[in-house]
Amino acid sequence: MVRRALPSMFTVGNLFLGIISIIVAFQGNFDWAALLVIIGMLLDGLDGRVARMLNAQSEFGKELDSLSDVISFGVAPAFIMYGVVLKDMGWVGMVITAVFPICGALRLARFNVSAGSPNYFIGLPITAAGGVLATLALYHGMLPAPNITLPLFMVFLAYLMISNIKYPNFKKVGIPKATYYIVPLILAIVLGTFMFWPEYVNRLIFLPLAFYALYGVLKKNGNKKKRKTDAVEDPYERIAK
């Protein structure tokens, strides 16, 4: 019983943090709201691994994970961005706020019903998109014309989730079982770091997440250029064939 419930406990923890993140964002504490989304990402990465380690995968766990992800990485980051910039844009800001979690829900629904490949995802995973959006909001004071650039980035991330761009699946990378026992220590260190240097750590976490989001786009464009190059053959080479 405990073996089957343990993975869902991580998932419920992720859902709990997502709900609290929304509440904290409404209170104007966007650094802490982003922190809760990031910690939720850690829990989301563990629930599936723990389920596979304990051989406790189930359809219930899969559906619960998807529902939790919509809240923690769809709704919560969207509300963070709404509190930072979109609230000043009237009905346009409301629409953009709604579009992001809707695209995330579509992304998850497609993932749940398609066989796919164990090596890559089709479309940017909502976990990564939500992490990018939550931490991107903290750059509000550093970007030129943030009232324009931040909503555009948000719409772009929403598009990446429902696109056909391929992203590598790091969840299949094996992790030693012993590491699961130090997860509470890791979470404590992360929490302590955020308490003392939230303005720096939150923004640093944005960088690898943003690189992952752009990786699929750059790789797809590179593959297109390669196909075009291969299609243009030397006429003498064509005659030789």
C-alpha positions in Angstrom: 0.0 0.0 0.0 2.7 2.5 1.0 4.8 1.4 -2.0 2.0 2.4 -4.4 1.1 5.6 -2.6 4.7 7.0 -2.4 4.9 8.2 -6.0 1.5 9.9 -5.7 2.8 11.7 -2.5 5.4 13.4 -4.6 2.8 14.4 -7.1 0.4 15.7 -4.5 3.3 17.7 -3.0 3.9 19.2 -6.5 0.2 20.1 -6.7 0.3 21.6 -3.2 3.2 23.8 -4.1 1.5 25.0 -7.3 -1.6 26.1 -5.4 0.5 27.9 -2.7 2.5 29.5 -5.5 -0.7 31.0 -6.9 -1.6 32.4 -3.5 1.9 33.8 -2.9 1.8 35.4 -6.4 -1.5 37.2 -5.5 0.3 38.5 -2.5 3.0 40.0 -4.7 5.8 37.8 -3.6 6.9 36.7 -7.0 10.4 35.5 -6.0 8.8 33.0 -3.6 6.1 32.0 -6.1 8.8 31.2 -8.6 10.7 29.2 -6.0 7.7 27.1 -5.3 7.3 26.3 -9.0 11.0 25.3 -9.1 10.7 23.0 -6.1 7.6 21.6 -7.7 9.7 20.7 -10.7 12.0 18.7 -8.5 9.1 16.8 -7.1 7.7 16.2 -10.5 11.0 14.8 -11.7 11.0 12.4 -8.8 7.5 10.9 -8.8 7.9 9.0 -12.1 11.4 7.8 -11.1 10.2 6.6 -7.8 7.2 4.9 -9.4 9.6 3.1 -11.8 12.0 2.2 -9.1 9.2 0.7 -6.9 7.4 -0.8 -9.9 4.3 1.2 -8.9 3.3 2.8 -12.2 -0.4 3.2 -12.6 -3.0 5.0 -14.8 -4.2 6.8 -11.7 -0.7 8.2 -11.1 -0.4 9.2 -14.7 -3.6 11.1 -14.7 -2.9 12.7 -11.3 0.5 13.8 -12.5 -1.1 15.5 -15.6 -3.7 17.3 -13.5 -1.0 18.5 -11.1 1.2 19.7 -13.9 -1.6 21.9 -15.3 -1.8 23.7 -12.0 1.8 23.9 -11.0 3.4 24.6 -14.4 0.5 26.0 -16.3 -1.7 28.1 -14.0 0.8 29.1 -11.4 3.5 30.5 -13.8 0.7 32.3 -15.8 -0.5 34.0 -12.6 3.0 35.0 -11.7 3.4 36.7 -15.1 -0.1 38.2 -14.8 0.9 39.8 -11.5 4.2 41.1 -12.9 3.0 42.6 -16.2 -0.2 41.3 -17.7 -2.6 42.8 -15.2 -1.9 46.2 -16.8 -2.9 45.0 -20.2 -6.7 44.7 -19.6 -8.5 42.0 -21.5 -5.5 41.2 -23.7 -3.5 40.3 -20.5 -6.3 38.1 -19.4 -6.4 36.2 -22.7 -2.6 35.7 -22.7 -2.8 34.5 -19.1 -5.4 31.9 -20.1 -3.7 30.8 -23.3 -0.6 29.5 -21.6 -2.2 26.9 -19.3 -4.6 26.0 -22.1 -1.7 25.1 -24.4 -0.1 23.3 -21.5 -3.3 21.2 -21.0 -3.4 20.4 -24.8 0.3 19.4 -24.6 -0.4 17.0 -21.7 -3.5 15.5 -23.4 -1.5 14.8 -26.5 1.3 13.2 -24.5 -1.2 11.0 -22.6 -2.9 9.6 -25.7 0.1 9.2 -28.1 2.7 6.4 -27.9 5.6 8.8 -28.7 9.2 7.9 -28.2 11.1 7.2 -24.9 14.0 9.3 -26.2 12.3 12.6 -26.9 9.1 14.7 -26.3 7.0 16.2 -29.0 6.5 19.8 -28.0 8.2 21.6 -25.1 7.2 19.8 -21.8 4.9 21.9 -19.6 7.3 21.5 -16.7 10.1 23.2 -18.6 7.8 25.9 -20.1 6.4 26.7 -16.6 9.8 26.9 -15.1 11.0 29.2 -17.8 8.0 31.5 -17.5 8.1 31.6 -13.7 11.7 32.7 -13.6 11.5 34.8 -16.7 9.0 37.1 -14.9 11.8 38.0 -12.5 13.8 39.7 -15.3 11.0 42.3 -15.6 13.3 45.1 -14.6 16.1 44.1 -16.8 14.4 43.7 -20.2 13.7 46.5 -22.7 10.0 47.2 -23.0 9.0 44.4 -20.6 5.3 45.1 -21.3 5.9 43.9 -24.8 8.8 41.4 -24.6 7.4 39.4 -21.7 4.0 38.7 -23.2 5.6 37.8 -26.5 7.9 35.3 -24.7 4.9 33.9 -22.9 3.0 33.4 -26.2 6.1 31.8 -27.7 6.5 29.3 -24.9 2.8 28.5 -25.3 3.4 27.8 -29.0 6.4 25.6 -28.2 4.3 23.4 -26.0 1.8 22.6 -28.8 4.4 22.5 -31.6 5.9 19.4 -33.2 9.4 20.3 -32.1 11.3 17.4 -30.5 13.0 17.8 -27.1 15.3 15.3 -25.4 13.8 13.2 -22.6 16.1 13.4 -19.6 13.7 11.4 -17.5 15.0 8.2 -18.9 18.5 8.9 -17.7 19.2 6.4 -14.9 19.8 7.7 -11.4 21.3 5.5 -8.6 18.7 4.5 -6.0 20.9 5.8 -3.2 20.3 9.3 -4.4 16.7 9.2 -3.5 17.5 9.2 0.2 19.3 12.5 0.0 16.4 14.3 -1.7 15.2 16.0 1.6 18.8 17.3 2.1 18.9 18.7 -1.5 15.5 20.4 -1.0 16.7 21.9 2.3 19.8 23.3 0.6 17.8 24.7 -2.2 15.3 26.3 0.1 18.0 27.8 2.3 19.8 29.2 -0.8 16.6 30.8 -2.0 15.9 32.3 1.5 19.2 34.2 1.5 19.9 34.9 -2.2 16.5 34.6 -4.0 17.1 37.5 -6.4 20.2 35.7 -7.8 19.3 32.0 -7.7 15.9 32.4 -9.3 17.4 34.1 -12.2 20.3 31.6 -12.6 17.8 28.7 -12.8 16.2 30.5 -15.7 19.3 30.1 -17.9 19.4 26.3 -18.3 15.7 26.1 -18.6 15.7 28.7 -21.3 18.5 26.9 -23.1 16.5 23.7 -23.1 13.5 25.6 -24.5 15.6 27.1 -27.3 17.5 23.9 -28.0 14.6 22.2 -29.9 14.0 25.3 -32.0 17.7 25.6 -32.9 18.0 21.9 -33.7 14.9 21.9 -35.9 16.2 24.9 -37.8 19.6 23.2 -38.2 18.0 20.0 -39.5 16.0 22.1 -42.1 19.1 23.8 -43.4 20.8 20.4 -43.6 18.0 18.9 -45.6 18.0 21.9 -48.0 21.8 21.5 -48.4 21.4 17.8 -49.1 18.7 18.5 -51.6 20.9 20.8 -53.7 23.2 18.3 -55.5 26.1 18.9 -57.8 24.7 18.4 -61.4 27.8 16.4 -62.3 27.3 14.2 -59.3 23.6 13.7 -60.3 24.8 12.5 -63.8 27.2 10.1 -62.2 24.4 8.5 -60.3 
